[in-house]
């Protein structure tokens, strides 16, 4: 198992390097750089002034040099004032030193946010914390309900309970987040008036229970149907196995068969699906947080993309890649733990 984990970690590192290089190339295309220069200067700035700003701030350096500086393996060079010849920091609001230094991902320096006029870390980590709390409550709501629905539906295939729960699961899975979000807003905020508009945004005053109500419901409902369907399919397959029939013939009660023999094997496939929900949640929050003005990771990613905030966009992309690869690793390790045949191989 240790050798397997080490191999996967090596693969993760290579994959992260390749993916981050592709993202770095895409966000530094010429149209994005020009939009960034315009946002930092003025719409009416002449092309010569825009080009001068890009050269002054290091955006015209060699691609691999800039990528190495972002990673933290190549020294960053300060700006040089053409009039005085003195070295000046690239962005004063980030307190960058006025001399060459190593400052990149390996040093914990994610760069400067040109939109929010602060370091990327100061903006990214609080946003991730807010989204982490939201994702935690989504998983707490989604996983137990979906497993219970799937197990109840799969215990007796073809029964009225199975058909009813299956139809409900398909309906929730077929409803995207932006549709269910609007429906919940109309029902709870407009018709019933339970939330009094407080769930529509998470402001600097802090996160409350009401801030979570609609976003959690919106994201959980979609995931419940998907996981429940996978759990039902797995449960149906397990309940038809020979060892289940043998246990029943030996006189073991139906509930005892389900709890002692069927559940462990039936949860192998849903476990993998549950772990893969984390990357989906990280992308799903982009829609939900923008809809409800919840200032977390998704909201920050949209703001970075909409304002050509290159360093912040790169930081968000790096976090997304890491979450996807890490959850896949946990999924594989957990699958091997639950399935003895995988451990033997």
C-alpha positions in Angstrom: 0.0 0.0 0.0 2.9 2.4 0.8 4.5 1.8 -2.6 1.1 2.3 -4.2 0.7 5.7 -2.4 4.2 6.8 -3.3 3.7 6.0 -7.0 0.4 7.9 -7.0 2.0 10.9 -5.3 4.7 10.9 -8.0 2.0 10.7 -10.7 0.1 13.6 -8.9 3.2 15.8 -9.0 3.8 15.2 -12.7 0.1 15.8 -13.5 0.0 19.0 -11.4 3.1 20.3 -13.3 1.6 19.6 -16.7 -1.8 21.0 -15.9 -0.5 24.1 -14.2 1.7 24.8 -17.2 -1.3 24.5 -19.5 -3.3 26.9 -17.3 -0.4 29.3 -17.0 -0.1 29.4 -20.7 -3.9 29.9 -21.2 -4.2 32.8 -18.7 -1.2 34.6 -20.1 -2.4 34.7 -23.7 -2.0 38.1 -25.4 -5.7 39.2 -25.1 -5.7 38.5 -21.4 -2.5 40.5 -20.9 -3.8 43.4 -22.8 -7.1 43.4 -20.8 -5.0 43.3 -17.6 -2.9 46.3 -18.7 -6.1 48.2 -19.6 -7.7 47.4 -16.2 -4.6 48.7 -14.4 -4.2 51.9 -16.5 -7.0 53.3 -18.5 -9.3 52.4 -21.4 -7.9 55.3 -23.4 -4.3 54.4 -22.9 -2.3 54.2 -26.1 -0.8 50.8 -27.1 2.7 52.0 -26.3 1.8 52.8 -22.7 0.1 49.4 -22.4 3.1 47.6 -23.7 5.4 49.6 -21.5 3.4 48.6 -18.4 3.6 44.9 -19.4 7.3 45.1 -20.0 7.8 47.0 -16.7 5.9 44.4 -14.7 7.7 41.4 -16.2 4.8 40.0 -18.4 7.0 40.1 -21.5 9.7 37.8 -20.1 10.2 34.3 -21.5 7.3 32.0 -20.8 9.4 29.3 -19.0 11.2 32.0 -17.0 7.8 33.4 -15.8 6.5 29.9 -15.1 9.7 29.1 -13.1 9.3 32.3 -11.1 5.7 31.4 -10.3 6.7 28.0 -9.2 9.6 29.5 -7.1 12.6 27.9 -8.8 13.8 31.1 -10.6 14.5 34.4 -8.9 12.0 37.2 -9.5 13.5 40.4 -10.7 12.2 43.8 -9.5 11.2 46.6 -11.8 13.8 49.2 -12.8 12.7 52.8 -13.1 14.0 54.0 -16.5 14.4 57.6 -15.2 16.2 57.0 -12.0 17.6 53.5 -12.6 16.5 52.3 -9.2 14.9 49.0 -8.5 11.3 49.2 -7.4 8.9 46.4 -6.4 6.5 45.1 -9.0 3.3 45.8 -7.0 3.7 48.1 -4.0 0.4 46.8 -2.3 2.0 43.3 -1.9 5.1 44.5 -0.1 7.4 42.7 -2.6 11.1 43.3 -2.0 13.0 45.6 -4.3 15.8 43.1 -5.0 15.9 39.7 -6.7 14.3 37.0 -4.6 12.7 33.5 -4.7 9.0 33.9 -4.3 6.6 31.4 -5.7 4.4 28.4 -4.9 7.2 26.5 -3.3 7.8 29.4 -0.9 4.1 29.9 -0.2 3.9 33.0 -2.3 0.9 32.9 -4.7 1.5 36.4 -6.1 -0.5 39.6 -6.1 -4.1 40.1 -6.8 -4.5 43.1 -9.2 -8.3 43.2 -8.6 -8.3 43.2 -4.8 -5.0 45.0 -4.3 -3.6 42.5 -1.9 -1.7 39.2 -1.8 -3.4 36.2 -3.4 -3.0 34.3 -0.1 -4.9 37.0 1.8 -7.8 36.6 -0.5 -7.7 32.9 -1.4 -7.4 31.2 2.0 -10.4 33.0 3.6 -12.5 32.2 0.5 -11.4 28.6 0.7 -12.3 28.5 4.4 -15.8 29.8 3.7 -16.3 27.3 0.9 -14.9 24.5 3.1 -17.6 25.2 5.7 -20.3 25.2 3.0 -19.0 22.0 1.5 -18.9 20.3 5.0 -22.6 21.0 5.6 -23.4 19.9 2.0 -21.7 16.6 2.6 -23.3 16.2 6.1 -26.7 16.7 4.5 -26.1 14.8 1.3 -24.3 11.6 2.2 -26.5 10.2 4.9 -29.7 10.9 3.1 -28.5 9.6 -0.2 -27.1 6.4 1.3 -30.3 5.8 3.2 -32.4 6.4 0.1 -30.2 4.1 -2.0 -30.2 1.3 0.5 -34.0 1.4 1.1 -34.5 1.4 -2.7 -32.1 -1.5 -3.4 -33.1 -3.8 -0.5 -36.3 -4.8 -2.4 -35.9 -4.3 -6.1 -39.1 -3.5 -8.0 -41.2 -2.7 -4.9 -43.3 0.4 -4.6 -40.7 2.0 -2.3 -38.0 1.3 -4.9 -40.0 2.8 -7.7 -40.9 5.9 -5.7 -37.4 6.6 -4.5 -35.9 6.0 -7.9 -38.2 8.4 -9.6 -37.4 11.1 -6.9 -33.6 10.4 -7.3 -33.8 10.8 -11.1 -35.8 14.0 -10.8 -33.3 15.6 -8.5 -30.3 14.5 -10.6 -31.9 15.9 -13.7 -32.4 19.3 -12.1 -29.2 21.5 -12.3 -28.1 23.7 -9.5 -29.1 27.0 -11.1 -32.7 25.7 -11.6 -33.2 24.3 -8.1 -31.6 27.4 -6.6 -34.2 29.6 -8.3 -37.0 27.2 -7.2 -35.8 27.3 -3.6 -35.4 31.0 -3.6 -39.0 31.5 -4.9 -40.5 29.0 -2.4 -38.6 29.8 0.8 -37.6 33.5 0.4 -40.4 34.9 -1.7 -43.5 32.8 -0.9 -42.9 31.7 2.6 -40.7 34.6 3.7 -38.7 32.3 6.1 -35.3 33.7 5.2 -36.2 37.4 4.9 -33.4 37.8 2.3 -30.6 36.9 4.7 -29.7 33.7 2.8 -29.1 35.6 -0.4 -25.7 36.8 0.5 -22.8 36.2 2.9 -21.4 39.5 3.8 -18.5 40.7 5.9 -20.7 40.5 9.0 -20.0 36.7 9.1 -21.5 33.4 8.1 -24.7 32.4 9.8 -27.1 29.5 9.6 -29.3 31.4 7.2 -26.5 32.0 4.9 -26.2 28.3 4.4 -29.9 27.4 4.0 -30.4 27.9 0.3 -26.8 27.1 -1.0 -26.7 23.9 1.0 -30.1 22.7 -0.1 -29.3 23.6 -3.7 -26.1 21.6 -3.9 -27.2 18.7 -1.7 -30.4 18.0 -3.6 -28.5 17.4 -6.9 -25.9 15.2 -5.3 -28.4 13.1 -3.3 -30.1 11.8 -6.4 -26.8 10.8 -8.0 -25.3 9.0 -5.0 -28.7 7.3 -4.2 -28.9 5.9 -7.7 -25.3 4.5 -7.4 -26.1 3.1 -4.0 -29.3 1.4 -5.2 -27.5 -0.2 -8.1 -24.8 -1.5 -5.9 -27.3 -2.8 -3.3 -29.4 -4.6 -5.9 -26.3 -6.4 -7.2 -25.2 -7.4 -3.8 -28.6 -8.7 -2.8 -28.6 -11.2 -5.7 -25.3 -12.8 -4.7 -25.1 -16.4 -3.6 -23.8 -15.7 -0.1 -26.9 -13.5 0.6 -29.1 -16.5 -0.4 -27.1 -18.8 1.8 -27.4 -16.5 4.8 -31.2 -16.3 4.3 -31.4 -20.1 4.0 -29.5 -20.5 7.3 -32.3 -18.6 9.0 -30.7 -15.2 9.4 -33.3 -12.4 9.4 -33.6 -10.0 6.4 -32.4 -7.1 8.4 -29.5 -9.1 9.8 -28.5 -10.1 6.2 -28.6 -6.5 5.1 -26.6 -5.1 8.0 -24.0 -7.9 8.5 -23.4 -9.0 4.9 -24.8 -6.7 2.3 -23.9 -3.2 3.5 -20.1 -3.4 3.5 -20.0 -4.7 -0.1 -22.7 -2.4 -1.3 -20.9 0.7 0.0 -17.7 0.1 -2.1 -19.0 1.8 -5.3 -20.8 4.6 -3.5 -17.6 5.4 -1.5 -15.8 6.1 -4.7 -18.6 8.3 -6.0 -18.8 10.2 -2.7 -15.1 11.0 -2.8 -15.5 12.2 -6.4 -18.2 14.7 -5.2 -15.5 16.9 -3.7 -14.2 18.1 -7.2 -17.8 18.5 -8.3 -18.6 20.6 -5.2 -15.6 22.8 -5.9 -16.9 23.5 -9.4 -20.5 23.5 -8.4 -20.0 26.3 -5.8 -19.1 28.6 -8.7 -22.7 28.6 -9.8 -24.2 28.5 -6.3 -21.9 31.1 -4.7 -22.4 33.5 -7.6 -26.2 33.0 -7.5 -26.4 33.7 -3.7 -23.5 36.1 -3.5 -21.7 33.8 -1.1 -18.2 35.1 -1.0 -16.2 31.8 -1.1 -13.9 30.0 -3.5 -16.4 30.0 -6.4 -17.2 33.6 -6.1 -13.5 34.5 -5.9 -12.8 32.4 -9.0 -15.5 34.2 -11.0 -14.2 37.6 -9.9 -10.6 36.7 -10.8 -11.7 35.4 -14.3 -13.9 38.4 -14.9 -11.2 40.9 -14.0 -8.2 39.2 -15.6 -6.6 38.8 -12.2 -3.9 36.4 -13.4 -2.1 35.5 -10.1 -5.4 34.9 -8.3 -6.8 32.9 -11.2 -3.6 30.8 -11.2 -4.0 30.2 -7.4 -7.6 29.1 -7.8 -6.6 26.8 -10.6 -3.8 25.2 -8.5 -6.2 24.5 -5.6 -8.7 23.0 -8.0 -6.1 20.7 -9.5 -4.8 19.6 -6.1 -8.3 18.9 -4.8 -9.2 16.7 -7.8 -6.0 14.7 -7.7 -6.0 14.3 -3.9 -9.6 13.1 -3.7 -8.8 10.6 -6.4 -5.9 9.3 -4.3 -8.1 9.0 -1.2 -10.8 7.3 -3.3 -8.3 4.7 -4.6 -6.9 4.0 -1.1 -10.4 3.7 0.4 -11.6 1.4 -2.4 -8.6 -0.9 -1.8 -9.4 -0.9 2.0 -13.1 -1.8 1.4 -12.3 -4.4 -1.3 -10.0 -7.2 -0.1 -9.4 -8.4 -3.7 -7.8 -5.1 -4.6 -5.5 -5.3 -1.5 -4.4 -8.8 -2.5 -3.6 -7.7 -6.0 
